[in-house]
């Protein structure tokens, strides 16, 4: 199983309170320039007033010079959507994390929406847009984005090649996609402003949620609240929400079938049965060592299957990071039953509850082999957690009975289905009525 990584120390781009800092490069105030020049030239005779006077004269002389290229005021049609990513800190399942916020803006009404995702790859992009489309009840005919959002990559000729997942997404929703020119954020200035606006108004202080799905729902609710409380720039007295209700008419209807943003890849497992996907390794099982494995990669899960038979080998939560090993103990236990001496140094040993681990450590090799095989059979039938619960119940009742497949697997299956009741938790029946009938006394103990 995935081991938690040590807490990252704040770097130069993160404040001590954990909030990201928006850095600007190549831009300094007139007060900052003198120190920077003296640090670079080691000219200690440079005074602050001299530099500030020079900067002031330069600005006065060049203030009236028109921009060589200039800008064109853009008028966006109803239904057009701009898309961009931003990063903010939030607490997910009790741990602080860098949340990649997919922000969309509809410039016609100035409607701004945001969903939370763990990354900025094509699978996350498609999933986030699907959440937005379902929330607004339609599909925009045109979306505008840059080529750094997981949608595609621009080649040397200036052409953008879409990723396979996003290309299928565009075809499914019948979208027209436009990409901005490099270093031209002004071409989608509405969403650029929305990224900072929503970060300041929604993510401060950091939000808390149990999952990315819950955080996305909370963000969308808050975005709706902002739309009701703010006015459209074109119509200063009309709330954004009312203008957006009129803009809905320009949206296309949602498709009748849902889209599955999945990327299929064929990989070769190493000698341990681990498959490398995006710099993380997932266990397909020792039986799959040095063989081909088919991987279905979604935004939140990685599913491994046999390409020959289609048999499901394993399914894991998708990891975002690098150099992590993700293992299902149920796949390792059958191999340990064949090699019980590897139990004490196995990677899944810390995942076993303390009382069960201590009991297995005290067993001889023969009993350990039989017990590991029984646990492996129960894991395949009911899953790892129900199997561990069944092991604990059996050992609490009678430690000398041991772990056997004929008793362990049925209890694990009943625990998985919620049909098992612990002996200590069973409510005893009220037999006082029989006592009164047999003894002929009432509740006070007196004869009737």
N, C-alpha and C positions, 0 to 999 in steps of 0.2 A: 504494500500500500504506500501511498505517497506520504513522505515524511515532511513535516512543516519545516520551512527554511528559516534560518535566523533572521531576526528583524533587521531591515536595512537601515543603516545610519543615514541621517539627513545629509545630502550632498550640497554642492553649491547652488543647485537649482531648486532646492527644497528648504523652506524655512524651518526653524527649530520646532515650530508647532505642527509641522507636517504638511503645511499647505504649499502647493507649487507656486513658484515665482515666475511670472511672465518676463523672460529676459529679452532685452533689446541690444543688438550688436551694432556697433558703428555709429551710435548716436549718443552724444554727450552734451551736457549743459555747459554754458560758458564758465560756470564755477568749477566744473569737473575737468575741463580741458587743461588748465595750467598744471595741475598735479600730474596728469597723464603725460604731458609733454616733458616735464622735468624728470619724470621717472624713466622715460624712454631715451632722453638725450643726456641725462645726468647733468643738466644745466641748472645749478643751484642759484644762479643769479637771476633767473626768470622770476618775475613778480606776477602776482595774481592780477593786479590792476592793469598792467600792460596788456596782458592777454585778453582781458575782458573788454578793454577799450578797442583792441583790434577786431575782436569778434563783433562788437557793436557796430563799428564802421563798416565792416564787410556786409552785415545784414542790411544796413541802411542803403548801401550801394546796390545791392542785388534784390531788394525787396520788390521792385517793380518789374523785374525781368520776367516775361511770360514763359511758361513751361513750353519746352520745344515740341513735345508731343501733344500735350493737352489731354483733356478728358471729355467724354461724351456722356451726357445724362441718359440713363437707361430707364425705359418704361416697361415694366414686366407685365405680361398678360396674366389674366386670372388663371389659377391652377398651376403656374410654373413654380417649381420647388428647387431650392438651393440646399446642398448637402455638404457637411463638413464634420470633422471630429475635433473634440477638445478633451483635455485630461483634467480630472479633479480627484480629490481624495475623498473616500467614503469608507464606512465600516461595514464590511460584508461578512455575515456569520461570525461576528465578534472580532474580526481582524481588519486592520486598516489596509486598504488596497488602492492602487492607482486605477481609477475607473475611467474607461474610454467612453466618453459621452458622444453619441451620434446625434448631432443637432441638425434640424431641418428648419427652413424658413420659407414661407410663402410671401414674397415681397408685395404682392397686390394688396393683401390685407394686413401684412406684418404679423401673421400668425407664426409663433415659434414653438417648436416641440423638441423634446429631448428624451432619449432612452439610454440606459446604461448597459455597457458590454465589457467583456474582459479583454478584448483586443480589437485590432483594426484590419483584420484579414477579410477576405471576400465572404466567408461564411458569416462572420459577425455583421458585416455590412448588409448583406441580404436579410438576415434575421431582424436587424434593427429597422430596416425600411418596411418589412412586413408588419412589424408592430405598429409603426406609424400609420401605414395604409389602413390597417384594421381599425385603428383608433379614430381616424377622420372619416372612415366609411367610404373611401374611394381611392383612385390611383391618379396621380398627377400626369398629365400628358408629356411633360418635359421636366427633366431633372438636370441640374447643373452642378458639377463637382470638379475637383482637381484629380489628377491621376496618381495621387499618393494615398488614396483612401481604400486600397485593396481592390478597386474596380478594374484597374489595368495599369499598363506601363507604357510610357512614351519612348519610342525608339529614336535613333539618330536622325531620322527623316521627319520627326515631328508627328508621326502617326501613333495613335494609342491602340494597343492591342488588349482587348478585354480578356480577363481571366475566364476560364471555362464556367465556373459557377455563376459569375455575374452575367456572362453572356446568356446563359440559360434563363436567368432571372429576368433579364430585359425582354427576352422573347416571350416569356410566360405572361408578363404584365403589359406587354405591348408598349414599352416606354421608348421615348426618344431621349438619348443621353448626350449631353454636351460637356466637353471638357474645357476648363479654362487654360489660357496660355501660362507657361511657367512664370512664376514670380509675379503673377497678376491677380492678387487677392481682391483687387477692386472690382473684378468682373463678377464676383459673387459677394459683394460687400454686405448685403443684408444678413447672410448667415455668418460672416466673419464677425459682425457686431453681435449677433445673437449668441455666439459661443461665449464671449466674455460676459454678456448681460445675464445669461442663464447661470453661468458659473457663480457670479457674484450674488444673484438673487435666490438661487435654489440650493447651492451646495455649501453655503456658509450659514451656520456651522456645518461640519461634515454630516451627511445624512447616515442613517443606520437602517439596515435591512438584512433579512435572512438569506436573500439570494438576489441575483441580478434581475430576475423576473419581477420580484417584489419591488426592487428599487426602481425599475422602469415604470411600473404602475404608479408609484408615488410621484415620480417626476412628471408623468403625463397629467396627473391630477393637478399638480401645482402649475403646470404650464397652462391648463385650462383656466385656473384661477387668475393667473396674470393676464390672460386674454380678456377676461371679463372686467378686470380693474384698470386696464390701460386703453388708450384711445389710438385709433389708426392715424398715422402721420398725414395721410391724404385728407382725412375727415376728422379734424381735431375733437369734435364733440360726439363721435360715434365710437363705441367700444370695438376693440379688435374682434371679439367673438361675434358681434352682429355682422361685421363686414365679411368675416370668414363664412358665416352661414350662407351669405349670398354667393361667395366664391365656390361653395361646394358644387354648384351647378356645372362648373367647368371641369370637374373631376370625372374620370372614367370609372365605370363600375368595377367592383372587385371580381376576379375570376371565380368561377364556380368551384374549382378545385384548388386546394392549397399547394403551394410550392415547397419543395423540400430542398433547402440549400445544403447539399452534401457534395463532398469531393471524394471520388473513388481513386484509390491508388493501390498498386500491387507492390508489395515489399517482400524482401527475403529476411527471415528471422535469423538471428545469430545462433551460436551453439547453445545458448541458454534459453532460446525461444523468445527473445526480446525483439521487438520491431521498433525501428527508429522512425519517428514522425515528428517533424519540426523540432529536431534537437532534443526530444524526449523519447524515452524508451518504454514501450508497453508490452506486458507479458502476454504472449499468445498461448503459452504452455510449453512444457518441455517436449511434448510429442511433436511440436511444430518446429523444432530446432532445424536450422539450415534448409527450410522449405519455404515455398511461396505462400504469402498470406495476403488476403484481400482486406483493405482497410477502408471503412466508410467514415469520413472525417466531417463532423458537423461542428457548429460553433461551441457546443457544450459537451459533446460526447465523441468518443472514438470507439468504433465497433470493428472487431476483428473476426473474419470468417474464413473458412476454407474455400479457395477458388474452385476446387474440383467438385465438392459436394454441396457447397453453400451452408455447411454446418456452422452455427454460431460458436465461436471459440471464446470470446470474452468481450465485455463492454465496460468502458471506463469513462469517468469524467475527464474532459479534455484539460490538459495542463497548459498553462501559459507561463513560460519561463524557459530555462535551459538546463540540460543535464539532470533530468529527474527520472527515476525509475518508478514505474507504476505497476504493481503486481496484485493479482487476485489470489489470496491465500488458498482458495479452493482449487486452483490449478497447481499449486506447489505441493500440497499435502499428499496426493497420490505418488509423486516422485520421492517424497521423504519416506513413505511407507516402504519403498524399495531400498532406500538407503537411509535407515534410521539413525546411523551415526552422524549424519549431517544435521540432525535436528537442532543441536545446541548452537550451531553457527549459521542456521538458516536465516534468511532475510525476513521471514514472516513470523519468527518466534516472538518478537515484541508485540505483534498484533493479537496474540492469544491472551486471554484474561489471566491475571496473576495466579489464581487458584488452580486453573487447569494447567497452566505452564508448570507450576511447581509439582503437580501430580505427575505429569509426563516426565519431568526431569528425574523423578525418584524411581521410575520403572526400569526393569531390566530390558535388554534389547528385544527379546521376543514379545513381551507385553507392549513395548513401545511401538513395535512394528504393527501389531494387531490393532492397537488403539489408533494410530495414525491412519491406517487403512479404513477403519470404521468412521473416523471423522471425515476423511476424504469422500467416502460414499454419502455421508449425510450432507456434506457441502454441495455435492453435485445434485442431490435431490431437492434440498430446501434452501441452500445458500449458506454463506459463512456465518452470519449473525445468528440465525435460528439454530444452526449446529452448535455454536458456542453456548447458547442458552440451554440447549438440551444437555450438553456435557456438564455444565454447572449444576443443573437440576439432578442429574444422575449421581454426580459425585457428592452432592450435599445429602442425598438420601442414603446412599450406601457406597462408601469409597472402595470397599473390598469387592464390589460387584464388577468393577471395571467398565470399560467402554466397548460395546459390541454393536455391530451394524444392525442386528435384528431388533434391538431395543432403541438404539440411538436415532436411527433414521425415522421411525414412526413418530417419536416425540418431537424431533426437529420439524417434521412436516406439520404436525398439529400446532406447534408454536408459530410457524410461518403463517398458518391460516387463522390464528387467534382462537383455537379451540382448546388449548391446554390451560388448565387452571392449576396453580401451585397448591400443594396440599395445605400450606399454612394460610392460604388466602381463601379457602372454601368456607363459606358460612354454614355453620352447623344448624341442623333443623331444630325447631322448638318442640321439645317433647314434654313440656309441662302439662299439657292436656292429658297425656297418657298417665302421668303420675297422679293427677287428681282423680282420674277414673279408677285406677287400680287401688289407691289408698283410701279413696272416699273422703278426701280432705279438700279444703279450698286453698286459695293462694296463701292464706295466713297460717296454714298447718292445722287448723281446727277441723274436727269432724263435722260433716254435714248431717 
